[in-house]
Amino acid sequence: MYPKENDPYRDTPIRYLGYANEVGEAFRGFIGSRLVHYSYAVASLYMLADTVDKLTKTYEFTP
């Protein structure tokens, strides 16, 4: 698909942002629902950024 390179969304600790909603849900009783909603926002932004990154790389290297 495209040349093998370091993927910051997979190969660095940034990937754990994709699990932010799980951590938020685990602590819902302690942190309240407002912060849980923020944790979903963090996970969603991570997913969106990763998707845009992959689409950009795919269309850059398409012959």
N, C-alpha and C positions, 0 to 999 in steps of 0.2 A: 504494500500500500504506500508507505513512505519510508524513507531511510530510518534505520534504527538510531534512536537518539534518546537522551535522558528525558523522561517525561516527568515534569515537576508535580503533576497531579497524581502520579502513581508512585514515583520513586523517592519522594520526600515526605516529611511529616505533615505537609499540607493535606495529604489524603485523609487524615483523621478529621478534618473539618466536615467531611461527608457523613460522619457519625455524630455530629453535634446534636441532632434532634434526638438520637437515642439516649445520649447523656442527659439532655434536658428532660426527657420523659422519666428517666430513672430517678431524677431528683425533683420531680414535680411537687411532691409534698413539702419539700424544704424551700424551694425557690419561687414557687407560685407560677401561675399559668402565663403571666406576662413574659417572664424569662424563657419559658418553654417555647412560646411563640417566636421569640428572638432566635432560639436555637434552631428552629425550623427555617428561619430566614437565612441563617448562616449556612446550613446544609444545602438549601436551595440555590444560594449564590455560588457555592462550590460546584454544584452540579451544572449550573448554567455556564460558569467559566470553563469547566472541563469540556463541555459540549462544544462551546464556541472555539476553544483551542483545537479540538480534534477536527472540526469542520474546516477551520482555516488551514490546518496542515494538510488535510485531504485534498482540498481544492488548489493549494499551492503546488502540489506535486503531481497533479493529474496531467497526463500528457495531452 
